[in-house]
Structures are given as structure tokens and as C-alpha cells.
Amino acid sequence: MRPPTIAHLFVMVLGGGLGCYSPQLEDCVSACGPGDACARGMSCSNGSCTRGPVCDAGATPPPVTPLCVPNSRRCRQEHAEECDGVGQWQPLAICAEPTPACFAGGCLLCLPGSARCSGTGAVQRCSPTGTWGLELRCQGQATCQNGTCVASGGASAVAAGQDHTCAIVNARAKCWGANQRFQLGLPDRAPHGVAKNQMGDLLPYVGPALPAQVWAIAAGGSHSCALSDGGTITCWGDNFYGQLGGPLATPEGSISPALSSFGAGAVSAGQAHTCLLSTDGRVSCWGDNRFGQLGAGSALPSITASETASPPVIVDLGVG
């Protein structure tokens, strides 16, 4: 075997040939052709001499498992990614000023549906196209806090279920009405709100298991859900169909473990199912599916969602 020349080494380092696999550091078939050798301390991998790991003798490239649909996009915090032709996520952009918000794999001025304060007396909401809308002035003595007009002791959001209601007060959740399935997040089955001495400061907040800094609330048939800082979603109440997001064995009355990996942007609750809009533009649903309300393309009676077990249904909304 002839030793490598300077010309050989230059081509071997920069070459991009295919199919070079050898366990030997100094004896491999490189882009330069049979008989050429890599410099000492280098290995031949994928047709080029490299200082990286040594390939197995006679090995072939491992099959590539598709992770995504080619040309689709997603967000990972401020990182926008695009799926390449073999189904692998590739970096596309890092969202920064003046378009710091990553949504549906693109960089926008703001996350659609989000809100911000303009000074202390007005609210601006982000449009579906990712631009800030007109200023909406807060009325009376209310001031803007965290993108919502709030009066002293007032609520910043409200949601009505079948026979119960929930609101966000001081960045925490309060619910009143029927409680036969613990949809109020309170430890008894008694209704709250049927007497004056059950409301106001006497109406408890939802249990301590609910994360602090709640900023969105939803009420379903007999369950409730809240979004908290960090993009987590937490649900409580009836779980017959898995609408709380945890396993079916999760007893009603308990607050489900917070689901954080879905990047919550907005939440909505139906009679016995729950849907989430992620910050990357995906819609995920779980719970009752007897009528196809989860968008799963099947009639499975129920589908649960968890961090480690079955994922929620990602609804296919097309591209048009």
C-alpha cells in the first residue's frame, strides 16, 4: 500500500465520496480511490478522512427513521425548524427581534392570541397573522396587567361550563356552581354559589395542586382546565373519558399532573373532551371521541394524554 501524499490528504479531507467504512485508522478506501490511506490519527467515514469516530468494518449506513412530514415546520422555543426530504428536523431560523415569536415554524412579531399592555391603561392583542392590533383602552379604574384589564379584586378571564363557571382572580382560579364531579376543584361534592355566604372572599381558590400564575381558563361539561406560566395545562373534575389528560385511572376530584411538553398557547373544553392550541400552531385533543370530536380519524371511545404514555391526538387541519 502506498503512503498518502499531500494531494491525497487534501482531497480525502475535503472529499465527499460515499461508502467508505473501515475499522483501520490508516487503511481505508477514501474519496481518492482504492489504496489511498488516511493520515495517522484520522479515520475514514462516509468517504472522507475524519478525526471523528471510526466506522465498523463492512458497515452500511443505518436506516433513517422519519421523524416528521417533509416540508412541515415546527417551533422549539425560539428555534424554528423545517422537516427535510428524509423526515428529519433541521434548523431553519432563530427567532429574535424584530420578530421574536416562533409560531407554526415561522418568526412573527407576536404569538397569535397573546396580549400585552400598552402602558398601564390599554391592551393590545396579537392577530392571527402575528401582528399587534389596535389598542383597547381599559375602562373605569381598571388597569392593564399581564395583557388584561383588571380592576381591584376583579377577574381577568371567565369560562362557563354545563352547570359551573370558573374565573381567574389574582392569577388564580375560582369556580362555582355544581360540584358533583369535583369540577370546582374543591374537596366536597356540594354546589357553591347557591348562597351569598359561599361567594366573595368565602369562595375558595382551586386546590393548591394547581400551579400559580394562571392566565387562561376553560370549563367543560363536568371538568375544568387552566393554563399557567411555563405553558403547562392542568385539569380537574370528571375523568370518565380521560378528558383531564391523565390516565383513566385518575380519580375524579384530583387535579391531573401538569402537562408541560405540549407548549400550551390556548385551551378549550367540550362536554367531555379537551383541546389545546400549542405555541407551534398545532391543535391537540384528548378525552371522549365517540363522535370523532378529537379529529383522530377514528371512533375510539376515548383517548388519553400524558407526558410519558399515549400522546394526545394531533388534529390534521390540512395546509390550505
QUITARA-V745450 format. One record per backbone hydrogen bond with DSSP energy under -1.0 kcal/mol. NH is the residue of the N-H (numbers start at 1). CO is the residue of the C=O. E is the energy in kcal/mol with one decimal. If there is no record, write none. Layout:
[[NH:CO:E] [NH:CO:E]]
//
This chain:
[[9:5:-2.6] [10:6:-2.2] [11:7:-2.1] [12:8:-2.9] [13:9:-2.5] [14:10:-1.8] [15:11:-2.5] [31:47:-1.1] [33:30:-1.7] [36:33:-1.5] [42:39:-2.0] [43:50:-4.0] [45:48:-2.8] [46:20:-1.3] [48:45:-1.2] [49:12:-1.5] [50:43:-4.0] [59:56:-1.7] [67:87:-4.0] [71:83:-2.8] [72:69:-2.3] [74:81:-2.1] [76:79:-2.8] [79:76:-2.1] [80:93:-3.0] [81:74:-2.7] [82:90:-2.6] [83:72:-3.0] [84:88:-2.6] [87:84:-1.6] [90:82:-2.4] [92:80:-2.8] [93:80:-1.8] [95:78:-3.2] [99:96:-2.1] [101:108:-2.4] [103:106:-2.8] [106:103:-1.6] [108:101:-3.7] [109:130:-1.2] [113:126:-2.0] [114:111:-2.6] [116:124:-2.5] [118:122:-2.6] [123:136:-2.5] [124:116:-2.7] [126:114:-3.0] [127:131:-3.1] [130:127:-2.1] [133:125:-2.5] [136:123:-2.9] [138:121:-2.8] [142:139:-1.8] [143:150:-2.2] [144:120:-3.2] [145:148:-3.2] [148:145:-1.2] [150:143:-3.3] [154:151:-2.7] [156:168:-2.5] [159:166:-2.7] [161:164:-3.4] [162:220:-1.6] [165:176:-2.9] [166:159:-2.7] [167:174:-2.8] [168:157:-2.2] [169:172:-3.1] [172:169:-1.3] [174:167:-2.6] [176:165:-2.6] [177:192:-2.9] [178:163:-2.9] [182:179:-1.7] [185:182:-1.7] [192:177:-2.1] [198:195:-1.9] [199:196:-1.5] [202:199:-1.6] [203:200:-1.5] [206:173:-3.0] [207:185:-1.5] [210:207:-1.8] [214:171:-2.8] [215:227:-2.6] [216:227:-1.2] [218:225:-2.5] [220:223:-3.5] [221:270:-1.4] [224:236:-2.6] [225:218:-2.4] [226:234:-2.6] [227:216:-2.4] [228:232:-2.3] [229:213:-1.2] [231:228:-1.3] [233:259:-2.0] [234:226:-2.4] [236:224:-2.5] [238:222:-2.8] [242:239:-1.3] [245:242:-1.6] [250:247:-2.3] [254:251:-1.7] [256:235:-2.9] [259:233:-2.5] [263:260:-1.3] [264:231:-2.1] [265:277:-2.7] [266:277:-1.4] [268:275:-2.4] [270:273:-3.2] [274:286:-2.7] [275:268:-2.9] [276:284:-3.2] [277:266:-2.9] [278:282:-2.9] [279:263:-2.4] [281:278:-1.9] [284:276:-2.7] [285:313:-2.1] [286:274:-2.2] [287:303:-3.2] [288:272:-2.6] [289:301:-2.6] [292:289:-1.6] [295:292:-1.7] [303:287:-1.8] [306:310:-1.5] [313:285:-2.6] [315:283:-2.9]]
//
